[in-house]
Amino acid sequence: MSSMSVAITVRGVPDEVRDELAARAARAGKSLQEYLRGMLLEAAARPSVGDVIARARARVDATGVSIHAETILAARKADRR
């Protein structure tokens, strides 16, 4: 990962959204810039839903193992007892 930083400008953010984000940043003891940077880093670190599904499908294709939704739901229900 490059250590060079880049500025990002987001236009058209409604005032109430900006105000809410600034309030959350203040409650977290951060500047709005620090708060938003953290949010962006977290979002970039998480795989997209499409990527997660593609990896799961690739595992099923590679292993031939698949579990039906009913089995998963039954196991979840048993764990909740």
FINU-493059 format. One record per residue: x, y, z of N, C-alpha, C, O in turn; residue in three letters. Coordinates in steps of 0.05 Angstrom, whole numbers, padded with zeros to 5 digits, always signed. Example, Ala and Ser with C-alpha at 12.3 -4.5 7.8 and 13.67 -1.06 7.14 Angstrom:
BEGIN
+00264-00114+00156+00246-00090+00156+00264-00066+00156+00285-00066+00169ALA
+00257-00045+00142+00273-00021+00143+00258+00001+00157+00268+00023+00161SER
//
This chain:
BEGIN
+00017-00024+00000+00000+00000+00000+00018+00025+00000+00038+00026+00015MET
+00011+00044-00016+00027+00068-00018+00023+00086+00007+00001+00087+00018SER
+00044+00099+00015+00042+00117+00038+00033+00145+00030+00029+00162+00047SER
+00030+00149+00004+00022+00175-00006-00008+00179-00001-00024+00161-00008MET
-00016+00201+00010-00044+00205+00015-00056+00222-00008-00042+00236-00022SER
-00082+00221-00010-00096+00235-00031-00120+00249-00018-00132+00238+00001VAL
-00127+00272-00028-00151+00286-00018-00175+00277-00034-00174+00274-00059ALA
-00197+00273-00020-00222+00265-00033-00243+00286-00025-00246+00293-00002ILE
-00257+00296-00045-00278+00316-00041-00305+00303-00047-00308+00291-00069THR
-00324+00305-00030-00351+00295-00035-00370+00319-00035-00373+00333-00016VAL
-00382+00323-00058-00400+00346-00061-00429+00337-00058-00436+00313-00062ARG
-00446+00356-00051-00474+00350-00050-00484+00336-00025-00505+00324-00025GLY
-00468+00336-00004-00476+00323+00021-00496+00342+00035-00489+00365+00040VAL
-00520+00332+00041-00539+00349+00055-00528+00359+00082-00513+00345+00096PRO
-00536+00383+00090-00526+00395+00115-00532+00377+00139-00515+00374+00157ASP
-00556+00364+00139-00563+00348+00162-00546+00323+00164-00540+00313+00186GLU
-00537+00312+00141-00519+00289+00141-00492+00298+00152-00480+00284+00168VAL
-00482+00320+00142-00456+00331+00151-00457+00336+00181-00438+00329+00196ARG
-00479+00348+00191-00481+00354+00219-00482+00328+00236-00469+00327+00257ASP
-00496+00308+00227-00497+00283+00242-00469+00269+00243-00461+00260+00264GLU
-00455+00269+00220-00429+00257+00220-00409+00273+00238-00393+00261+00251LEU
-00411+00299+00237-00394+00316+00254-00400+00310+00284-00382+00310+00300ALA
-00426+00307+00290-00433+00301+00318-00422+00274+00327-00413+00271+00349ALA
-00424+00254+00309-00413+00227+00315-00383+00229+00319-00372+00216+00337ARG
-00370+00244+00302-00341+00248+00304-00334+00260+00331-00316+00251+00345ALA
-00349+00281+00339-00344+00295+00364-00348+00275+00388-00332+00275+00407ALA
-00369+00259+00387-00374+00240+00408-00351+00219+00410-00345+00208+00431ARG
-00339+00214+00387-00316+00195+00386-00290+00208+00393-00269+00195+00394ALA
-00291+00235+00398-00266+00249+00404-00248+00253+00380-00224+00255+00383GLY
-00260+00254+00356-00244+00257+00332-00254+00281+00316-00276+00291+00319LYS
-00237+00290+00298-00245+00310+00279-00262+00296+00258-00262+00271+00255SER
-00278+00311+00243-00294+00300+00222-00276+00285+00202-00283+00264+00192LEU
-00254+00297+00195-00235+00285+00176-00225+00258+00186-00225+00238+00171GLN
-00217+00256+00212-00207+00231+00223-00230+00210+00223-00225+00187+00217GLU
-00254+00219+00230-00276+00201+00232-00283+00189+00205-00286+00165+00202TYR
-00285+00206+00184-00291+00197+00157-00269+00180+00146-00274+00160+00132LEU
-00244+00187+00152-00221+00171+00142-00223+00143+00154-00218+00123+00140ARG
-00230+00141+00179-00233+00115+00192-00255+00098+00179-00252+00074+00174GLY
-00277+00112+00173-00300+00098+00159-00291+00088+00132-00298+00066+00124MET
-00276+00104+00117-00267+00096+00091-00248+00073+00092-00249+00054+00076LEU
-00230+00073+00112-00210+00051+00115-00225+00025+00122-00218+00004+00111LEU
-00245+00027+00140-00260+00003+00147-00276-00008+00123-00276-00032+00119GLU
-00288+00010+00108-00304+00002+00085-00286-00012+00064-00294-00032+00052ALA
-00263-00001+00060-00244-00012+00040-00233-00039+00049-00226-00056+00032ALA
-00231-00043+00075-00220-00068+00086-00240-00091+00085-00232-00115+00084ALA
-00266-00085+00084-00286-00106+00083-00291-00115+00054-00293-00098+00036ARG
-00292-00141+00050-00299-00150+00022-00328-00143+00016-00345-00141+00033PRO
-00333-00139-00009-00361-00133-00018-00377-00159-00015-00366-00181-00014SER
-00403-00156-00014-00421-00179-00013-00417-00197-00037-00416-00221-00034VAL
-00413-00185-00060-00408-00201-00084-00383-00217-00082-00382-00240-00091GLY
-00362-00206-00070-00336-00220-00067-00340-00244-00047-00330-00266-00052ASP
-00355-00239-00026-00359-00261-00006-00375-00284-00019-00369-00307-00015VAL
-00395-00277-00034-00412-00297-00048-00395-00312-00068-00397-00337-00070ILE
-00378-00298-00083-00361-00310-00103-00342-00330-00090-00337-00352-00101ALA
-00330-00322-00067-00312-00340-00053-00326-00365-00043-00316-00387-00044ARG
-00351-00361-00033-00366-00384-00023-00373-00403-00046-00371-00427-00043ALA
-00381-00392-00068-00387-00409-00092-00362-00423-00101-00364-00447-00109ARG
-00339-00410-00101-00314-00422-00109-00307-00446-00091-00298-00466-00100ALA
-00312-00442-00064-00307-00464-00045-00325-00488-00051-00316-00511-00050ARG
-00350-00482-00056-00369-00504-00063-00360-00518-00088-00360-00543-00089VAL
-00352-00503-00108-00343-00515-00133-00318-00532-00129-00315-00553-00141ASP
-00300-00522-00112-00274-00536-00108-00278-00561-00091-00264-00581-00095ALA
-00296-00560-00071-00298-00582-00052-00322-00600-00058-00322-00623-00050THR
-00341-00590-00073-00365-00605-00078-00384-00607-00054-00404-00621-00055GLY
-00377-00593-00033-00393-00593-00009-00412-00569-00009-00404-00547-00014VAL
-00437-00575-00003-00457-00554-00002-00476-00560+00020-00483-00583+00025SER
-00485-00540+00034-00504-00543+00056-00529-00528+00049-00528-00504+00042ILE
-00551-00541+00052-00577-00528+00045-00585-00509+00067-00579-00512+00090HIS
-00600-00488+00059-00609-00468+00078-00624-00480+00101-00622-00470+00124ALA
-00641-00500+00096-00656-00512+00117-00638-00524+00139-00645-00522+00162GLU
-00616-00536+00131-00597-00547+00150-00585-00525+00167-00582-00528+00191THR
-00577-00503+00155-00565-00480+00169-00586-00469+00189-00579-00464+00212ILE
-00610-00465+00180-00631-00454+00197-00637-00472+00220-00642-00463+00243LEU
-00638-00498+00215-00643-00517+00237-00621-00517+00258-00626-00518+00282ALA
-00596-00515+00249-00573-00514+00267-00574-00488+00283-00568-00488+00307ALA
-00581-00466+00270-00583-00441+00285-00605-00442+00306-00602-00433+00328ARG
-00627-00454+00298-00650-00457+00317-00642-00474+00341-00648-00468+00364LYS
-00627-00495+00336-00618-00513+00358-00599-00499+00376-00600-00503+00400ALA
-00582-00481+00365-00563-00466+00382-00577-00446+00400-00566-00439+00421ASP
-00600-00437+00392-00615-00417+00407-00630-00429+00430-00641-00414+00447ARG
-00632-00455+00432-00647-00467+00453-00632-00468+00479-00642-00477+00499ARG
//
